[in-house]
Amino acid sequence: MIDTHLLYPITVLLGLNADQKNQLLRARLVLCRDLLEPKNEKMIHRLGLGDRKIKLLLNEVQSLLNGV
């Protein structure tokens, strides 16, 4: 079901540490696909990641969702 419906939790992401994952969870961003929604861009920037790190994170999410 997780693979079929692309319901990967953010906890599977390697590009975030535990504190960053907890920040996202407190903001109710639970699924990886949530990070790709434009309305959540501000929250991602609040994690204190640089632009390069954010790009790598979003690439990680895209790869996961595309099955790469």
C-alpha positions, 0 to 999 in steps of 0.5 A: 500500500505504501508503494502503490499510493506513494505514502512514504513518511518523511522519516525515511528521508536520509537528507534530514536529521531527527530534529528537522524531521520532528519540526516537519512532523510538528507542522503536520508534514508527514508524507514525503509528497507533502514536501513537494507542495508549493504551500509548504515551501516556507516550512522547508526553509524554516529548517535552516537548510541552505538552498543546495541542501533543500534542492538535494532533499527535494531531489531525494523525495522525487527519486523516492516517489518515482521509484528511482 
